[in-house]
Structures are given as C-alpha cells and as structure tokens.
Amino acid sequence: MSDFQAETGPEAKRVADDVAALKQDMAALIRQMKENAVREANRLGQDTAGKISDRASDLYETVADTSKKSADAITAHVEEQPISSLLIAFAAGFIFSKILTR
C-alpha cells in the first residue's frame, strides 16, 4: 500500500494543483464575462436612451408644427368669418356649460 501512495503521491499532487489552477482560471473568466456583460448592457442602454431622445425630439417638432398650422388655420378662419366664428364659439361654450352643470 505504501508503494501505491508513493507512486500516486506526486501525481495526485499535480492533479490537485491543476484543479486548483483551473478553479482560479474559471473564476477569472467568470469575472471577466460579468464585466463584459455589464459594459455591454451600459452601452446598449445609452444607445437606446439616445434613440428614444431623438425620437421624442422628432415627435415634439411634428406636434409643434401641426399645432402651429392648426392655430394659423383657426386664425385665418376667424379673420375671414368673424361672425360665424363667434356664433360657433358661443354654441360650443353653451353646450359645454350644459354638460358640465349636470
């Protein structure tokens, strides 16, 4: 039995050392993978935030342009037909007041 221990002793130690080194390498690899994943997630988050910001700016410009055009059209209608505009405004106010008082 001592022959078995003597023959396998150094070999077993080398295997144990290799396993310990493998554990350290795996731990380092896992840490690196986590760091890369966090870095990539941050980059994707920033890219997405930039795209959302750009889209929101485009939508704001579109709404602002549409609102200006609508306001200009209403102004032109009121200037062209002031009496009918006044009657429409009065009727709308009357209807809303009746709806709100119920």
DSSP file (Angstrom, degrees, kcal/mol; ACC not computed):
  #  RESIDUE AA STRUCTURE BP1 BP2  ACC     N-H-->O    O-->H-N    N-H-->O    O-->H-N    TCO  KAPPA ALPHA  PHI   PSI    X-CA   Y-CA   Z-CA
    1    1 A M     >        0   0    0      0, 0.0     4,-2.0     0, 0.0     5,-0.2   0.000 360.0 360.0 360.0 -32.9    0.0    0.0    0.0
    2    2 A S  H  >  +     0   0    0      1,-0.2     4,-2.4     2,-0.2     5,-0.2   0.824 360.0  57.3 -68.9 -29.5    2.9    2.3    0.6
    3    3 A D  H  > S+     0   0    0      2,-0.2     4,-2.3     1,-0.2    -1,-0.2   0.898 106.5  49.7 -64.2 -39.3    4.1    1.6   -2.9
    4    4 A F  H  > S+     0   0    0      2,-0.2     4,-2.5     1,-0.2     5,-0.2   0.926 113.1  45.4 -64.6 -44.7    0.7    2.8   -4.2
    5    5 A Q  H  X S+     0   0    0     -4,-2.0     4,-1.9     1,-0.2    -2,-0.2   0.883 112.9  51.1 -66.3 -38.1    0.9    6.0   -2.2
    6    6 A A  H  < S+     0   0    0     -4,-2.4    -1,-0.2     2,-0.2    -2,-0.2   0.891 115.1  41.9 -67.7 -37.7    4.5    6.6   -3.2
    7    7 A E  H  X S+     0   0    0     -4,-2.3     4,-0.5     1,-0.2    -2,-0.2   0.866 123.1  37.2 -77.2 -36.2    3.7    6.2   -6.9
    8    8 A T  H  X S+     0   0    0     -4,-2.5     4,-3.1    -5,-0.2     5,-0.3   0.619  97.1  83.7 -92.2 -12.4    0.4    8.2   -6.8
    9    9 A G  H  X S+     0   0    0     -4,-1.9     4,-2.0    -5,-0.2     5,-0.2   0.953  96.8  36.2 -57.7 -58.0    1.5   10.9   -4.3
   10   10 A P  H  > S+     0   0    0      0, 0.0     4,-2.2     0, 0.0    -1,-0.2   0.884 119.4  50.8 -65.9 -36.3    3.3   13.2   -6.7
   11   11 A E  H  X S+     0   0    0     -4,-0.5     4,-2.4     2,-0.2    -2,-0.2   0.920 110.2  49.3 -65.7 -43.1    0.8   12.6   -9.5
   12   12 A A  H  X S+     0   0    0     -4,-3.1     4,-2.7     1,-0.2    -1,-0.2   0.881 110.3  51.7 -63.3 -37.7   -2.1   13.2   -7.2
   13   13 A K  H  X S+     0   0    0     -4,-2.0     4,-2.7    -5,-0.3    -1,-0.2   0.907 109.1  49.7 -66.1 -40.6   -0.5   16.5   -6.1
   14   14 A R  H  X S+     0   0    0     -4,-2.2     4,-2.6     2,-0.2    -2,-0.2   0.912 112.0  48.2 -63.6 -41.2    0.0   17.6   -9.7
   15   15 A V  H  X S+     0   0    0     -4,-2.4     4,-2.6     2,-0.2    -2,-0.2   0.925 112.2  49.0 -64.1 -43.6   -3.7   16.8  -10.4
   16   16 A A  H  X S+     0   0    0     -4,-2.7     4,-2.4     1,-0.2    -2,-0.2   0.907 112.1  48.7 -62.6 -40.8   -4.8   18.7   -7.3
   17   17 A D  H  X S+     0   0    0     -4,-2.7     4,-2.5     2,-0.2    -1,-0.2   0.901 111.3  50.0 -64.9 -40.3   -2.6   21.7   -8.4
   18   18 A D  H  X S+     0   0    0     -4,-2.6     4,-2.5     2,-0.2    -2,-0.2   0.900 110.7  49.4 -64.5 -40.5   -4.0   21.6  -11.9
   19   19 A V  H  X S+     0   0    0     -4,-2.6     4,-2.5     2,-0.2    -2,-0.2   0.911 111.3  49.5 -64.8 -42.1   -7.6   21.5  -10.5
   20   20 A A  H  X S+     0   0    0     -4,-2.4     4,-2.1     2,-0.2    -2,-0.2   0.914 112.4  47.5 -63.6 -41.9   -6.8   24.5   -8.2
   21   21 A A  H  X S+     0   0    0     -4,-2.5     4,-2.5     1,-0.2    -2,-0.2   0.898 110.8  52.0 -65.3 -39.0   -5.3   26.4  -11.1
   22   22 A L  H  X S+     0   0    0     -4,-2.5     4,-2.7     2,-0.2    -2,-0.2   0.901 107.6  52.2 -62.9 -41.0   -8.3   25.5  -13.2
   23   23 A K  H  X S+     0   0    0     -4,-2.5     4,-2.4     2,-0.2    -1,-0.2   0.924 110.9  47.6 -60.3 -44.1  -10.6   26.8  -10.5
   24   24 A Q  H  X S+     0   0    0     -4,-2.1     4,-2.3     2,-0.2    -2,-0.2   0.908 112.3  49.1 -64.3 -42.0   -8.7   30.1  -10.4
   25   25 A D  H  X S+     0   0    0     -4,-2.5     4,-2.4     2,-0.2    -2,-0.2   0.902 111.6  49.2 -64.2 -41.1   -8.8   30.4  -14.2
   26   26 A M  H  X S+     0   0    0     -4,-2.7     4,-2.6     2,-0.2    -2,-0.2   0.905 110.3  51.0 -65.2 -40.8  -12.6   29.7  -14.2
   27   27 A A  H  X S+     0   0    0     -4,-2.4     4,-2.3     2,-0.2    -2,-0.2   0.917 111.9  47.2 -62.7 -42.4  -13.1   32.3  -11.5
   28   28 A A  H  X S+     0   0    0     -4,-2.3     4,-2.4     2,-0.2    -2,-0.2   0.901 112.0  50.5 -65.5 -39.9  -11.1   34.9  -13.5
   29   29 A L  H  X S+     0   0    0     -4,-2.4     4,-2.4     2,-0.2    -2,-0.2   0.910 110.2  49.2 -63.6 -42.7  -13.1   34.0  -16.7
   30   30 A I  H  X S+     0   0    0     -4,-2.6     4,-2.3     2,-0.2    -2,-0.2   0.910 110.8  50.3 -64.5 -42.1  -16.4   34.4  -14.9
   31   31 A R  H  X S+     0   0    0     -4,-2.3     4,-2.4     1,-0.2    -2,-0.2   0.929 111.6  48.4 -60.4 -44.4  -15.4   37.8  -13.5
   32   32 A Q  H  X S+     0   0    0     -4,-2.4     4,-2.5     1,-0.2    -2,-0.2   0.897 110.4  51.0 -63.2 -40.8  -14.3   38.9  -17.0
   33   33 A M  H  X S+     0   0    0     -4,-2.4     4,-2.4     2,-0.2    -1,-0.2   0.901 110.4  49.6 -64.3 -40.0  -17.6   37.7  -18.5
   34   34 A K  H  X S+     0   0    0     -4,-2.3     4,-2.5     2,-0.2    -2,-0.2   0.928 111.3  48.9 -63.2 -44.9  -19.6   39.6  -15.9
   35   35 A E  H  X S+     0   0    0     -4,-2.4     4,-2.5     1,-0.2    -2,-0.2   0.912 112.6  47.7 -62.0 -42.9  -17.6   42.8  -16.5
   36   36 A N  H  X S+     0   0    0     -4,-2.5     4,-2.6     2,-0.2    -1,-0.2   0.893 111.1  51.2 -65.1 -39.5  -18.1   42.5  -20.3
   37   37 A A  H  X S+     0   0    0     -4,-2.4     4,-2.5     2,-0.2    -2,-0.2   0.917 112.0  46.3 -64.6 -42.8  -21.8   41.9  -19.8
   38   38 A V  H  X S+     0   0    0     -4,-2.5     4,-2.4     2,-0.2    -2,-0.2   0.922 113.0  49.9 -64.9 -43.5  -22.2   45.0  -17.6
   39   39 A R  H  X S+     0   0    0     -4,-2.5     4,-2.1    -5,-0.2    -2,-0.2   0.917 113.1  46.0 -60.8 -44.2  -20.2   47.1  -20.0
   40   40 A E  H  X S+     0   0    0     -4,-2.6     4,-2.7     2,-0.2     5,-0.2   0.889 110.9  52.7 -67.6 -39.4  -22.3   45.9  -23.0
   41   41 A A  H  X S+     0   0    0     -4,-2.5     4,-2.4     2,-0.2    -1,-0.2   0.907 109.8  49.1 -62.7 -41.1  -25.5   46.4  -21.1
   42   42 A N  H  X S+     0   0    0     -4,-2.4     4,-2.4     2,-0.2    -2,-0.2   0.919 111.5  49.1 -62.9 -43.3  -24.5   50.0  -20.3
   43   43 A R  H  X S+     0   0    0     -4,-2.1     4,-2.4     1,-0.2    -2,-0.2   0.927 112.6  46.9 -63.4 -44.2  -23.6   50.7  -23.9
   44   44 A L  H  X S+     0   0    0     -4,-2.7     4,-2.6     1,-0.2    -1,-0.2   0.891 111.4  52.3 -64.9 -38.3  -26.9   49.3  -25.1
   45   45 A G  H  X S+     0   0    0     -4,-2.4     4,-2.4    -5,-0.2    -2,-0.2   0.908 110.6  47.0 -63.2 -42.0  -28.8   51.3  -22.5
   46   46 A Q  H  X S+     0   0    0     -4,-2.4     4,-2.2     2,-0.2    -2,-0.2   0.899 112.1  50.3 -67.6 -39.8  -27.0   54.5  -23.6
   47   47 A D  H  X S+     0   0    0     -4,-2.4     4,-2.3     2,-0.2    -2,-0.2   0.925 112.5  47.1 -62.4 -44.0  -27.7   53.7  -27.3
   48   48 A T  H  X S+     0   0    0     -4,-2.6     4,-2.6     1,-0.2    -2,-0.2   0.908 110.8  51.4 -65.3 -41.9  -31.4   53.1  -26.6
   49   49 A A  H  X S+     0   0    0     -4,-2.4     4,-2.3     1,-0.2    -1,-0.2   0.896 110.1  50.3 -62.2 -39.6  -31.7   56.3  -24.5
   50   50 A G  H  X S+     0   0    0     -4,-2.2     4,-2.5     2,-0.2    -2,-0.2   0.912 110.8  48.4 -64.0 -42.4  -30.2   58.3  -27.3
   51   51 A K  H  X S+     0   0    0     -4,-2.3     4,-2.5     2,-0.2    -2,-0.2   0.910 112.0  49.1 -64.9 -41.3  -32.6   56.8  -29.9
   52   52 A I  H  X S+     0   0    0     -4,-2.6     4,-2.6     2,-0.2    -2,-0.2   0.910 111.3  50.1 -63.9 -41.7  -35.6   57.5  -27.6
   53   53 A S  H  X S+     0   0    0     -4,-2.3     4,-2.1     2,-0.2    -2,-0.2   0.916 111.3  48.1 -62.8 -43.9  -34.4   61.1  -27.1
   54   54 A D  H  X S+     0   0    0     -4,-2.5     4,-2.2     2,-0.2    -2,-0.2   0.918 112.8  48.4 -62.8 -42.8  -34.0   61.6  -30.8
   55   55 A R  H  X S+     0   0    0     -4,-2.5     4,-2.6     1,-0.2    -2,-0.2   0.897 110.2  51.6 -65.1 -40.5  -37.5   60.1  -31.5
   56   56 A A  H  X S+     0   0    0     -4,-2.6     4,-2.4     2,-0.2    -1,-0.2   0.889 109.3  50.5 -64.1 -38.4  -39.0   62.3  -28.8
   57   57 A S  H  X S+     0   0    0     -4,-2.1     4,-2.4     2,-0.2    -2,-0.2   0.915 110.6  49.3 -64.7 -42.8  -37.4   65.4  -30.3
   58   58 A D  H  X S+     0   0    0     -4,-2.2     4,-2.3     2,-0.2    -2,-0.2   0.920 112.1  48.0 -62.0 -43.9  -38.8   64.4  -33.7
   59   59 A L  H  X S+     0   0    0     -4,-2.6     4,-2.8     2,-0.2     5,-0.2   0.900 110.3  52.2 -64.5 -40.1  -42.3   63.9  -32.3
   60   60 A Y  H  X S+     0   0    0     -4,-2.4     4,-2.7     1,-0.2    -2,-0.2   0.925 110.2  48.2 -61.4 -44.5  -42.1   67.2  -30.5
   61   61 A E  H  X S+     0   0    0     -4,-2.4     4,-2.5     2,-0.2    -1,-0.2   0.906 112.2  49.5 -62.6 -41.4  -41.2   69.0  -33.7
   62   62 A T  H  X S+     0   0    0     -4,-2.3     4,-2.6     2,-0.2    -2,-0.2   0.932 113.3  45.5 -63.1 -46.4  -44.0   67.3  -35.6
   63   63 A V  H  X S+     0   0    0     -4,-2.8     4,-2.7     1,-0.2    -2,-0.2   0.907 113.0  50.8 -64.7 -41.1  -46.6   68.2  -32.9
   64   64 A A  H  X S+     0   0    0     -4,-2.7     4,-2.3    -5,-0.2    -2,-0.2   0.915 112.1  46.7 -63.3 -42.9  -45.3   71.8  -32.7
   65   65 A D  H  X S+     0   0    0     -4,-2.5     4,-2.4     2,-0.2    -2,-0.2   0.926 113.8  47.9 -64.3 -44.5  -45.5   72.2  -36.5
   66   66 A T  H  X S+     0   0    0     -4,-2.6     4,-2.4     1,-0.2    -2,-0.2   0.908 112.0  49.8 -63.6 -41.8  -49.0   70.7  -36.6
   67   67 A S  H  X S+     0   0    0     -4,-2.7     4,-2.7     2,-0.2    -1,-0.2   0.905 110.7  49.8 -63.4 -41.8  -50.2   72.9  -33.7
   68   68 A K  H  X S+     0   0    0     -4,-2.3     4,-2.5     2,-0.2    -2,-0.2   0.919 111.4  48.5 -63.8 -42.7  -48.9   76.0  -35.4
   69   69 A K  H  X S+     0   0    0     -4,-2.4     4,-2.3     2,-0.2    -2,-0.2   0.907 112.6  48.5 -63.8 -40.8  -50.6   75.1  -38.7
   70   70 A S  H  X S+     0   0    0     -4,-2.4     4,-2.5     2,-0.2    -2,-0.2   0.920 111.9  48.7 -65.4 -43.1  -53.9   74.4  -36.8
   71   71 A A  H  X S+     0   0    0     -4,-2.7     4,-2.5     1,-0.2    -2,-0.2   0.900 111.8  49.9 -63.3 -40.1  -53.6   77.7  -34.9
   72   72 A D  H  X S+     0   0    0     -4,-2.5     4,-2.4     2,-0.2    -1,-0.2   0.893 110.7  49.7 -64.6 -39.3  -52.9   79.6  -38.2
   73   73 A A  H  X S+     0   0    0     -4,-2.3     4,-2.3     2,-0.2    -2,-0.2   0.908 112.3  47.1 -66.8 -41.2  -55.9   77.9  -39.9
   74   74 A I  H  X S+     0   0    0     -4,-2.5     4,-2.6     2,-0.2    -2,-0.2   0.918 112.0  50.6 -66.2 -42.1  -58.2   78.9  -37.0
   75   75 A T  H  X S+     0   0    0     -4,-2.5     4,-2.3     1,-0.2    -2,-0.2   0.918 111.0  48.5 -60.7 -43.6  -56.8   82.4  -37.0
   76   76 A A  H  X S+     0   0    0     -4,-2.4     4,-2.3     2,-0.2    -1,-0.2   0.909 111.6  49.8 -63.7 -41.3  -57.4   82.7  -40.7
   77   77 A H  H  X S+     0   0    0     -4,-2.3     4,-2.8     1,-0.2    -2,-0.2   0.916 111.4  48.5 -64.2 -42.0  -61.0   81.3  -40.4
   78   78 A V  H  < S+     0   0    0     -4,-2.6    -1,-0.2     1,-0.2    -2,-0.2   0.894 113.0  48.1 -65.4 -38.7  -61.8   83.8  -37.6
   79   79 A E  H  < S+     0   0    0     -4,-2.3    -1,-0.2    -5,-0.2    -2,-0.2   0.870 116.3  43.2 -69.0 -36.2  -60.4   86.7  -39.6
   80   80 A E  H  < S+     0   0    0     -4,-2.3    -2,-0.2     1,-0.2    -1,-0.2   0.878 131.8  19.9 -76.8 -37.7  -62.3   85.7  -42.7
   81   81 A Q     X  +     0   0    0     -4,-2.8     4,-1.9    -5,-0.2    -1,-0.2  -0.625  67.9 161.9-134.4  75.5  -65.6   84.9  -40.9
   82   82 A P  H  > S+     0   0    0      0, 0.0     4,-2.1     0, 0.0     5,-0.1   0.866  75.3  50.7 -66.7 -36.3  -65.7   86.6  -37.6
   83   83 A I  H  > S+     0   0    0      2,-0.2     4,-2.3     1,-0.2     5,-0.2   0.939 112.4  44.7 -70.4 -45.7  -69.5   86.4  -37.0
   84   84 A S  H  > S+     0   0    0      1,-0.2     4,-2.4     2,-0.2    -1,-0.2   0.874 113.3  52.6 -66.0 -34.4  -69.8   82.7  -37.7
   85   85 A S  H  X S+     0   0    0     -4,-1.9     4,-2.4     2,-0.2    -1,-0.2   0.905 109.3  49.2 -64.8 -40.7  -66.7   82.1  -35.6
   86   86 A L  H  X S+     0   0    0     -4,-2.1     4,-2.3     2,-0.2    -2,-0.2   0.902 111.8  48.4 -64.7 -41.8  -68.3   84.0  -32.7
   87   87 A L  H  X S+     0   0    0     -4,-2.3     4,-2.6     2,-0.2    -2,-0.2   0.897 111.6  49.5 -65.9 -40.3  -71.5   82.0  -33.1
   88   88 A I  H  X S+     0   0    0     -4,-2.4     4,-2.6     2,-0.2    -2,-0.2   0.921 112.0  48.6 -64.2 -43.3  -69.7   78.7  -33.2
   89   89 A A  H  X S+     0   0    0     -4,-2.4     4,-2.3     2,-0.2    -2,-0.2   0.904 112.2  48.7 -64.1 -41.3  -67.7   79.7  -30.0
   90   90 A F  H  X S+     0   0    0     -4,-2.3     4,-2.5     2,-0.2    -2,-0.2   0.930 112.5  47.9 -62.9 -46.4  -70.9   80.7  -28.2
   91   91 A A  H  X S+     0   0    0     -4,-2.6     4,-2.5     2,-0.2    -2,-0.2   0.909 112.2  49.1 -62.9 -42.7  -72.6   77.5  -29.2
   92   92 A A  H  X S+     0   0    0     -4,-2.6     4,-2.5     1,-0.2    -1,-0.2   0.922 112.5  48.1 -64.1 -43.0  -69.7   75.4  -28.1
   93   93 A G  H  X S+     0   0    0     -4,-2.3     4,-2.2     2,-0.2    -2,-0.2   0.901 111.5  50.3 -62.9 -41.5  -69.5   77.2  -24.8
   94   94 A F  H  X S+     0   0    0     -4,-2.5     4,-2.0     2,-0.2    -2,-0.2   0.924 112.0  47.1 -62.7 -45.7  -73.2   76.9  -24.2
   95   95 A I  H  X S+     0   0    0     -4,-2.5     4,-2.2     1,-0.2    -2,-0.2   0.929 113.1  48.3 -64.6 -45.0  -73.1   73.1  -24.9
   96   96 A F  H  X S+     0   0    0     -4,-2.5     4,-2.5     1,-0.2    -1,-0.2   0.881 109.8  52.5 -63.5 -37.4  -70.1   72.6  -22.6
   97   97 A S  H  X S+     0   0    0     -4,-2.2     4,-1.6     1,-0.2    -1,-0.2   0.888 110.0  48.5 -66.2 -37.8  -71.7   74.6  -19.8
   98   98 A K  H  X S+     0   0    0     -4,-2.0     4,-0.5     2,-0.2    -2,-0.2   0.891 113.3  47.8 -68.0 -38.8  -74.9   72.4  -20.0
   99   99 A I  H >< S+     0   0    0     -4,-2.2     3,-0.7     1,-0.2    -2,-0.2   0.910 113.4  47.1 -67.7 -41.6  -72.8   69.2  -20.0
  100  100 A L  H 3< S+     0   0    0     -4,-2.5    -1,-0.2     1,-0.2    -2,-0.2   0.758 106.0  57.8 -75.2 -24.6  -70.7   70.3  -17.0
  101  101 A T  H 3<        0   0    0     -4,-1.6    -1,-0.2     1,-0.2    -2,-0.2   0.589 360.0 360.0 -82.7  -9.1  -73.6   71.5  -14.9
  102  102 A R    <<        0   0    0     -3,-0.7    -1,-0.2    -4,-0.5    -2,-0.1   0.480 360.0 360.0 -84.3 360.0  -75.3   68.1  -15.0
